[in-house]
Amino acid sequence: MKKNDEVITLTPSEKETLLLICSNLNQKEVADQRGLDFETIQSQCKIIRAKLYANSMAVAVFRAMALGIITQDEVDRIMDTDWQGLK
């Protein structure tokens, strides 16, 4: 687990991926939305989970919110986006 003095940060790209996962997009849809390869998103998700000591993206989202890495306002904004065109 994280040490008390350890600061966990995500790159802007990792944060964007995490927020898109919050909007209920799967990794393929996130890749399409971001114009990146599926393998890039898979790799980012693995890195995000490792940085946040999470065994799933759901836990990663919870921990990122608890640590203030992402905010409820950011999640609300991304949840208000209509991604129907992607599915």
BELDA-V402592 format. One record per residue. D_FIRST is the distance of its C-alpha to the first C-alpha in whole Angstrom. Layout:
BEGIN
D_FIRST  D_FIRST
END
This chain:
BEGIN
0  4  6  9  12  10  12  12  15  17  20  23  24  20  21  24  23  20  23  25  23  23  27  27  28  27  26  29  31  28  29  33  32  31  33  31  30  29  27  26  24  23  21  20  18  16  15  14  12  10  10  9  7  10  12  15  17  17  14  13  16  15  12  14  17  15  14  17  17  20  22  24  27  26  25  29  30  29  30  33  34  36  35  37  39  36  36
END
